[in-house]
Every structure is written in structure tokens, then in C-alpha cells.
Amino acid sequence: MTAVIHGFCEPRFEPLREAFKRNFDDGLELGASLALTWQGRPVVDLWAGWADRERTRPWEENTVTPVASTTKVAMTVCALTLLDRGLIALDAPVARYWPEFAQGGKGEVTILDALTHQAGVPGFAEPVRFEQVCDWDYITARIAAEPHWFAGERRTAYHSMTYGFPLGEVLRRVDGRKPSQFFREEIAGPFGCDFHMALADPAEMARMAEIIPPPPPAAPPPAGTLAARVMGSVLPGGDRHTWAARSMEQPGVAGVANGRAIARLTSIMAMGGALEGRTWLSGDLVRDSATRQAQGHCPLLGGVAFGLGFGLSSDEYKYPSSTTHGWGGMGGSWALMDPATGVSLGYAPNNWSPYGIRIDPRLARIGPALSEVLADLAG
């Protein structure tokens, strides 16, 4: 059955609408939203499909869904805000603000290391349960006590589950608020952005789409490898569709949003930090965030390059243009910004892509469509 695509798309950006529709027509989607801003102005805002597996709830204009590691974009914006306000410094040790973090040979780990997935704690040597991950005091104490996995050596290793904890606890130590409250009160609320690092109101559960998780990987990483250790750091279990799960303070993976919210958040970066009469971040810091700060071979992702918290184009991960940067989440969500054209893109599906695939087939369409759009805008 041909999907009914709701919303709007200005004619110049039609390649994105076509890619979005084809993903539904080919049965790759259950429900999803896709949005793009240009020079801070919404020019694409699309949604379609269903918010539940049984197809009883249509995906509505304001439906939101878990976006997994795309949450890291929100945590990064919070960290950049602290940097801009002079509350933290890139070259300062994390332990300057959080002394307990110095345990286990982590005393020299810097804020820059934490932003570039080089903090040395990509997982937990002793796996944790889901309930423990939901307990901020417990899990940050575990992070603080965790030995540096690489004996103090600076090494790129994707902190898939742990990225938000060092940065988030530093935020709490210097500001007093936990990351989700800081993000809500300092960024999302004032900016009118429907992105939630953690839900604060149980009533919001009513508009949340159910994620359709992928089956377990057919070929998990070999036992004893770093990838296996990281992936095994959080034990299976826990219902992610409960209020406890969606309100937990896990600022690297527990966010809830839709395409419109992601595109609006990243429009701050696409527009050089200044938008709608307010400077959210300094232009120099925004430029630094899109400048290569680290690169290496990650045991989970392969060859990667990072700015300040954002992924950059690399030989193995080609972004839609050389000036585009961003990040995505397990299942397929995507946040992209291109300061050269003033474009930001957000995509959020609830039919999560299988484990282990290198390129989501839906993004394999959306990416080239965005490349076409960016080339037109630049030309």
C-alpha cells in the first residue's frame, strides 16, 4: 500500500520527500518523520506511517520516538554551552570538576577526550543491569571507579553507552542541575525544541511511538574482544517503554524526539550559533566543533573522525558533503548540520534497523538526496 506522506516540502527540496516516500513504499518503515531547515527556516517537515506495531495509532504531527545515540547531539550542545560560558575548559582534566573520576588511571583524561570518545571508559568491566543504569548516583560512581580500559593511553573507542556520564556529571558538578534539566531549561525550552534528553512529564508518554527493536545480532562479536566487552556492558532486560525508562537520566542514549525537533536543535550549529536574534554559541566554538579534533580506528565503528562531539566525514563514513557533520543513533535516527549552506536535517524512525549493518538502507537514500539538495544550494 502506498504511504500517505503528511506535512510539507518546498519544491527545491523534493529529493528528500521522494527518498522518504520510497522508504515507505518499499516496506522499510513503520512510522517516521523527516525534517530540514535552511537558514534556520523549516522547509521540509514530513511524517507518515504508524506509531505502534499493531498499526492502530497513526504517526501524528507531534509524535516523538526514542532516538538512541542521537541523544549525544543534545549532550554535546550542553557541553559546548558550558565551554562557551567558561565553566569548563577543553584541556582541563575531567577530574578538575569531578575529582572521583581520577580513579583507575583516569586523572589525565580531559574534557576534549570525553567529547571525542577517548575517555577510556567505553563500558563497564563488570556489566550493569538496566535498573542500575537508571540510577544516576550509582552509575556515575561506577564510571568514576572504572579503570581506564587502555592504561591511560589516549585511544579512540566509541563510548556508546557511557558518553553522557562523564560529561553529564561534570555538568552537574559545575552547574548543579542534571543534564536533562539543564538541556530543558537552557536550550530546548527557550528555543522551542521538542527534543527531550529525558521525559519530565508522564503525560508525554501518550504521544510516544513504540520502537520495533531489531532481533539479536546473528553474529555477535567474538568473546573477549573489545567490541564484545562494550556490547556486554549492560545486561539484557528492562522494559524501554515504561515511564522509568523514558525518564531516566542517561544523556547519551535515552532521548526522545522527532525529525522536526532534531533539525531545529542542529540548526543552532548550522547557523553558526546565532539564530532568531540570540547567540546560543559563539561562532568560533561552532567552527571548532566541526573541525577535526581526533581520528582513529574504533573497534566498534572502524575508521572515524570527530570534531567536538560530532562525527565528521571519513574514508569509511562519508557524509552528504565535506562540510556536513553530525551523529546518529541505533535504529536509524540521524542529526546532520551543514554550516556552509545553513542546512540542518533530522530523521527519526520507530522501525529500528538490524544490528551490524554498516549503512541503513533508508539513510542510503536520504543521504544522497541531501547531497543533491546541498549541491543545489551551494551552486
N, C-alpha and C positions, 0 to 999 in steps of 0.2 A: 504494500500500500504506500502511495506517495505521501510523504510527510507534509504537514501544513506548517510552514515557517511563519512565525509571528514576529512582529517588530518592524524595524525599518532598516534600509540600507541605501545610502545615497549612490547614484549611478556610478560614480567614479570608483567605488569600492565593491562593485558587483562580483569580482572574482571570489571574494570571501563568502558572499552569500551562496554562490554556486558550489563552492567546496563544502560548506556547511550542509547544504541540501543533499549533495551526493552521498555524504556520510550516512545520512538517514536513509536515503533511497537504497543504499547497499546493505542496510541492516547492521551497521556498525554502532549505531547509537540507540539508547533507550530514551534518555532526555538530556538536553544540553543547552548551554547558552554561549553565545559568541558576541563580543563587542569590541569596538575600536574607537579611539578618539584621535582626532587630528587637530593639532594646535590647541589642545585642551577641549575641543568641541566634540560631542558624541556624533559620529557619522554612521556607525553600524551598531545596532542593538537588536540581536536576534535570539529567539528561543523557540524550542519545539520539543515534542515528544511527551514523555510520561515521567512523573516523579516517583513512581513505585513500580516494583516488579510486576504486580498484578495488572498494571495499566488501568487503574481506577482513578488516579489523580493526574490530570494534565499538568505539564510543566507550565507554570504561570510566569507572568512578567517579573514577579519578585521572588520566585523560588530560589532557594540557595541550597548548596550541597557541600559536603566536606571536600576540601581541595588538597589534603595531604601536604606534601612538601612545598607547594606554592605558598603555604603559610610562612616559609622562610623569607619571602619577599617582605612581608609585613614586619617580621622581626628585624630584618636588615634596615628597613626605614626607621624603626625605633632606634637602633644602634647609631645610625647616621645622624639622627636628631640629637642624641647625646654628644656625639663628636662635634657637631656644629655649635652646640651650646657651651663647649669647653668643659663638659662634665667628665669626659674620659679622653684619652689620647691614644692614637693608633699604636705608638711604640711602647706604651706602658704595659707592664705585666698585668694580666688579669688579677693576679694576687694583690696588686696595689689596692684594688677596690674590694676584693673578696679574699682575704688572707688565707682562709682554709683551702683554697684552690691550689696552693703551693705544694700540697702533699703529693707524694708519689713521683717526685721529679718534675713537677709542672710549674715550678717557680718562675721559669723564664718564658713561659707561653704568654704571648702578647695579645692585645685586642685584635691586631691585624691577623694574627694566626687564627683566632677564633672566627673571624669573618671569612677566612679563606680555607676553611676546613683543614687546618694544620694544628689544631689544639691538642692533638694526641689522645683524645678520648672519644673515638668514633663509636664506642659501645661500652658494654659492661662485662668485665671478666667473669663475674658471677651473674647470670641472667636475672632479670627482674620480672615480676608479674605486672599485669596491666594495672591492677589496683595500686601497686606501688608507684607506677608512673604517674598516676593521678594525684599523688601526694607530694606537693612541691617541696616541703621541708625534707622529706625522706629522699627524694630523687636528687635534689641538689647536694645533699650531704653525700650521697653515693658518688656523684660526679666529682666532688671535692676530694674524696678519698681514693678515687680510681687512680692506679698508677699510670703514668704516661706509657702508652702502648708501644712507643718506639724509643724508649730510654732517653727521652729528651731530644731526639733528632727531629728536626722540622721535616715532616713528610705529608704529602697530600693524601688524604683519605676521607672520603665523603662521610660527614657526620650526619647520617640520615635521620637517626632518632635523637641525637644529642646536641645538634647545632644550637637550639634555642636555650639550652640550660646555662652554659657559661655566660652568654650574652644577656640572657634574661635575669640571672642572679646579679650580675654586675649592675644592670638597670635598677633592680630592686635596692641594691646597696647604696647607689648614689642618688636615687630619686625617692625611694620609699614605697613606690607602687609596683605591683607585679606587672609583667609585660602586657597582658590583655587589657588591664585597666588603663595603663599609660597609653597604649595604642588607641583605645576607645576615646579617651578624654583629650588627648593631644593631637591626634591625627584623624582617625575615622569619623569621629563625631563632628568636629569643626569643619571637616572637608566634605561632609555629607556622603560618606563612602560606606556602602553596605557590606563591608568586609569585617568579619568577627574573628579575632585570634582565638577567642573562646566565647561561647554564648553567655550572656549575662541575664537573660530573661527566659524562663521556661516557655513562655508563650511563643517564642521564635521557633520552637520545635515543630509547630504545626505547618510551617511553610518550608520545612527542610526536605529535600529529596532523599530518598533511600538510595544508598550506594549498592551496586551489584558487584560484590568483590570477585576477583578472578579466582579460579581454582588454584590450589597449591602448585608451585613450580614442578614441572615434570622432572627436571634435573637440578636439584639444589646444589649449591657449591660444595665441593669436596670437603669432607670433615677435616678440621684442623686448619683450614685456610683462613686468612684474614676476613674474606668475604663471609665465610660460614660463621665466624665468631661475631661479626657485626650483625648479620641477619638473625642470629640466635640470641641476641642480647635481650630481647623482650619476648617472653614466653607466649605461646598462643593462648587465646582466651579473652574474655571480656566482650561485652556487647557494645559495639560502637554506636548504636542507635539510641542509647539511653541519655538522659539528661546529664548523668555523671560523666559520661564520655565526652559529650559535646561542650560541657562547661569546664572541663579540666584545663589546667594551666600547663600546656605543652606547646610552647611557642615556635616550634619548628615544624609541627605536623598536624595540629588539631584544628586548623582554621576552617571557617565556613564562609562561602562567598558565592557569587555567580560571575559570569563573564563581564557584566557591566561594572561590578564592584572592583574586579581585578584591573580592568582597563582604567578605571578612574584613579585607583591608587597609583598605578605606574605612570599615569600622566604627569605626576609630580616630577618624576625623573626625566620623562620625555621632554618636558618643558623647561629643563634646566633648573628646577627647584622653585620657580616662581609661577604662580597661577592664580587667576581671579583676584588680583590685587594684593596678594600676600606672598611673601617669600617663606616657603616651607623649609628649604635647604639652600645653602649657599651654592652658587654656580661652580666654584672651584671644587667643592666636595662632590657635587654631582658628576663633574668631569672625572674626578679621581675614581669614583665608583665604577665608571665604565672603562677605566684604564687597567691594563693587565698588572695585577699585583702578585700573582702566583700561578704556576702551572706545573703539571707533573702527571705521572701515570697513577691513577687511582685504582686500587684493587677491585672496587665495585663498579666504577664507571668507565675506566680506561683513560685515555688522554683527555685532560680537562684544563681549562684556563679560567681563572677567577679575577674579577675586579673586587671591589669592596662588597662582598656578599653575593654578587650576581655572577652568573655564568657568562662567559664570553665565547665567541666563535673559536673553534679549534679544529685541527685536522679531522678529528673523529666526530665532533659535534658542530655541524655547520648551521649557523643561524641564518635567518632570511636575508640579512645583509651584513656587511662588515662592521656596521655601526650599531647593530641591534644587540641587545643583551637582555638577560632576564633569568628566569628559572621556572621549573615545572614541578609537578607532583605525581606520585604514583597514581596510576589510573588514567592519566592523560591531561590533567589541568595544566594551564600554561599562562605565564605572565611575561610579556615582552615589551620593551620600550626601545625607541629609535630616536635619539636626540637630533640626529641630522635632519629628520623630516618632521619632528614633533608628533610622532605616532606612538600610541600605546595600545596593546591588544590584551584581551583577557578571554580565556576559554575555560569552561567548567562543565564536564560531563558526569553523569552518575553511573554509566556502564563502564566500569574500570577495565582498562586494558590488561592483558595477561602479563604475569611476571616474566621477566627475562627478555622481552622483545626490545630491540635496540631503538627502533623507530615506530611509534604508534602509527598505524595506517591512517588514522584520522588526521594526525598532525602532518603526515606526509602529504596531505592535500592542503591543509590550512597554511603550512609553511610556504610552499611555492606560490600560493595565492597572495600571501602577504608580500613575498618578494616582488611579485608583479605590481602590486599596489605601490610599494616603496619606490620601485624604479620609475613608475609614472610620476610620483610626487617629486622625486629628485630631478627628473628630466625636464 
